[in-house]
Amino acid sequence: MKEKLLEMLKENGEWSFTRWIAFIGYSAFLLGSFYLLYKGQKWDNYDTFANLTGGGGAVTQLVNKFINGKYNTNLGEPGKPVAKDEEKGAEK
């Protein structure tokens, strides 16, 4: 299961810098939010924190798609190749 989760951070089998940035942003958002909930604290700048970490991750994913479409995919071809059914069964 760990391998499947780590696959989300890769593009065509290689680590993706933009996916790592989004992952770190979402993780910081979740950890910071749960910490504040656990401690019962109010933070006046939470809205800025949430916009930069949570919203920043979403924008990073959009940039990731743009980069992949523009620079990592040949003209006229679809994006990331999909494994055939036979290959999917062999991975398990």
N, C-alpha and C positions, 0 to 999 in steps of 0.2 A: 504494500500500500504506500509505503514511503516513496518508492520509485515513481509511482503514478503521480503523487503530489509534486515531486520534484520535476516531473515532465512539464508541469504547467509553467515552469520558469525557463523553458528551453524553446528555441525555434529551430526546427529541422535537426534536432539532436544536439544543438550547440546552445550554451548558456546565453540568455538574452539580457543585456544590461538594462534595457527599459522595463522589462518584466520584473527584474530585481528591484528597481527603483519603486515601481508600483507596489510590490509586495512589502517592502520596507515601510512605505507610507501607510498602507492599510494596517500593518502590524503596529506601528506607532500609534495610529488612531485607536485601535482596539485596546492596546495596553494602557494608553493614557486615559481613555474613557472608563475602562473598568477600574483603574486605580482611583480615579476621582469618585466613582460610585462606591467602591469599597470603603474609602476613607470618609465619605459623606461630605466632601469639600465642594465649595463653589469656586470656580476660576473665572475671573472676569474676561479673560481673553480666550475662553474655550471656543467661541465661534470662529475665531481666526485659526486656531489650532485645527479644528475640525475641517475647515475649508481647505487648508493647505495640505493636510495629511490625507483625508478621505477624498476630497475633490481633486487633489493633485494626482492621486493614483489613477483616477478615471481619465483625466486629461493625458497622463502618461501612456495609458493604453491606447488612446486615440492616436497619439504621436507614434507609438509602436506600429500600429496598423498602417499609418502613412509611410513610415520608413520601409516597412516590409513590402508594401505595394509599389513604391517608387524605386527602391534600390535593390531589393533582394528577390524580386520576381521578374522573370523575363516577360517582355511585352507580349500580350495576348494569352498568357498562360494563367491558370488559376493559382492561388496562393499555396499554402502548405499542402504537400501531397498527402492524400488519404491512403492509409494502408488497406490492401485488399483483404477480404474476409479470410483467406487462407493464411495471410501473414499475421492477422490479428490473433488467430488461434495459436499460432506458433509462439507468440510472445508470452503466453500465459504460463 
